[in-house]
Amino acid sequence: SRNISFCFFFLMIRRPPRSTLFPYTTLFRSIAYQELDFPFDSAIEIDFKPLWGLEDSSPHYLIDIISGNNPEMNRITLYIQNSYLKYSIYNMDGITEHGIKFDLKNSPLWSQNSFNKIVIGWISKKDEMFIILNENTINKVVGDINLNMPNSKLYLGSSIFGEHQANGYFDNLRVWNPTIHYGSMTVNASLLSIKGYIR
């Protein structure tokens, strides 16, 4: 049997050595963490390796976060579909959506056969959201980022509805409040203290 340990103090998941990793969806339908309070500036980091090709037309949700019960507001999503990596923020007004869409097809930044480090985050004071893909920053300054994210739920490997499975390998998950330094990108300090559970 495989040994799995979870350290929820700073929301970091450790899997067995990569040679013995199992497909995420063969073990869990999804994994959810609740009671997360996201501040105005935050970042989420994962390592992910897909078990499907970029030509797959089905959406594969890596991260889906929501505060409250309305899927049109106070929500953050990250998924891959039709070779595009799509990161969206749904403001608290239930109307405004901000997004970054990046084509992974033929991109030297994406590895199909090994783990990819993906960081998503937002800086409300600068009205900026960003993706860092394998230490390369793809950022986009948008309009007003206005989120209210107390007592949020973070779904890893599916949408908030438990569908559109990631169908791949996850190695680490970190939630930052934040300080991440990649190239010219600097995003702020200290780790979130959280509670979590597996569903």
N, C-alpha and C positions, 0 to 999 in steps of 0.2 A: 504494500500500500504506500501511497505517496504521503509525504509530510507537508502539511500546509499550515502556515502561521499567519495571523493577522494582527498588526499593531495599529490600533485605532487612535492612538494619542495624536499622531500627525497624519493619519490616513495614508498609510503606506502599505501596500499589499506585496507580500513576498511569495513568490511561487518557487517550486523546486527548480533545479538547474534547467536551463532552456532545453537541453536535449531530452528531458523527461516531461516537458510541459504538455498539458492536455488541451484539446480544443475547449474553449471557454463554455460554449453552449452545450457540450455533452455533460457538463456537471451542473450548471446553474441555468435556470430559465432567465434570470437576471439577478443582479445583486444591487441592493439599494441601501443607501446610507441616509439616515434622517437626522433632524435637529441640527442642520448646518446653517449657521448664520453667515451669509456672505456679505462682506463690507463693500464699500464703494469701489475699491480696487481689489481684484482677485485674479488668480491664475490657477489652472488645473493642468497637471502634467501626467501623461500616460506613455507607456511603451506598447506598441501594438504591431502584430504581424497577421495579415489576413490569410484566410484559407480559400480565397476566391480571387478571380481575375478582375481587373479594373473595368472590363466590359460588362460586368454584372449590372443589370438594370434595377435590381432590388436595392432599396436603401438599407444600409448597414449602420445602425446607430452605435457609436462608441460611447458617447456621453449624452445624457438628457437630464437636466436639472429643472425643478419647478418649485415655486413657493406658492401655496394655495392650491386651488382646484381648477382654475381656468387655464387651459392649455394655450390660450392666446396672449397671456400676460405673465410677467415675472418668470420667464422661462429662457433657458440657454441650451442649445442643441449643437451636437457635432456628429455628423454622419458622412458616409461616402456613398455616392450613387452615380452610375454612368461615368466613372473615372474622376468625378469632382468631389473634392473635400469641401464640405459646406458647414460653416459655423454661423449660427444665428443667435441674436439677442432679441427677445420680445419685451418691450418696455411695459411698465406698470399700467399704462393707459389702455392696454388691450388693443391698440391700433397700430403703433409704430413698431416696425421690425427692422433691425440692422443686420447686415450679413456680409460675409466674405466667402467667395467661391473661388477655389483654386483647382486648376486642371492638373491632375497627377499623371495623366497619360504622357508618356515619353519625357517626363520630367526627371532630371538627374537627382532631384531632391528626394524621390520616393524609391524605396526598395520593396520589391514584391516578395523577396525570399528571405528577408531578415527583419528584425525589429526596427520600427520607426518611432522615434521620440517625437511626440506631438504635445505642444503646449498651447492652450488657448487662454486668453485673459482679456480684461477690460480695465481701462483707467477712466473713471467717470469724469474727473476734473478736466481731462483733456478731450473728453468725448471720443475716446479712441478704443478700438478693439484690435486684437492682434492674434495671429497664429505664428508659432515658431515650429518649423518642421525640420527635424534633424539639424538643429542649430542654425537654421536660416530663417530670418524674420520676414514674415509677410504681414504687414500691418496696414490698417485702413482707418483714417480719421473719418468719423461719421457725424451725424447730427446728435442731438441730445440723447445720451445714454441715461436712462432714468429707471433704475431697478429698485425694487423693495423686496429683499430676499431673506427675511427671517424664517427660521424653522423650515428650511428647504429640504427637499429630497433629491439625492443624486443617484441616478440609475446608471450603472456601468454595464454595457453590453446589450442594451435594448432601449427602446423608447420608453416613455413613462407609462405606456399602456402594455408593456411587456412583449411588444412585437418588434419586428425588424431587427432580428438578432445580429450582433456583431459578427459572429461566426469566425473567430480567430483567436489568437493567443494574446493574453495580457501579461505583462511582467510587473510593472510598478504603477501605482496610482498615487499622486501627491496633490494635495490641495494647498495652495500657497496664499498667503495674505500679504502681498507676495514679495519676495525678492528673487528674481531670476535674472542672471546675467548671461546673455548670449550675444556676442558681437557688440553692437551699439545699443542693444535693448537693455534697459535696466528698469525693473518693475517694483520696487519697494520691499518691506521686510517681514519677518516672523511667520511661523506656521500656525495654522488654525488648530485649536483643540476641539475635537469632535467626538460624537458618539456614533456608532454604526451597528448594523446588523445585516445578516445574510438572509435573503428570502428565497 
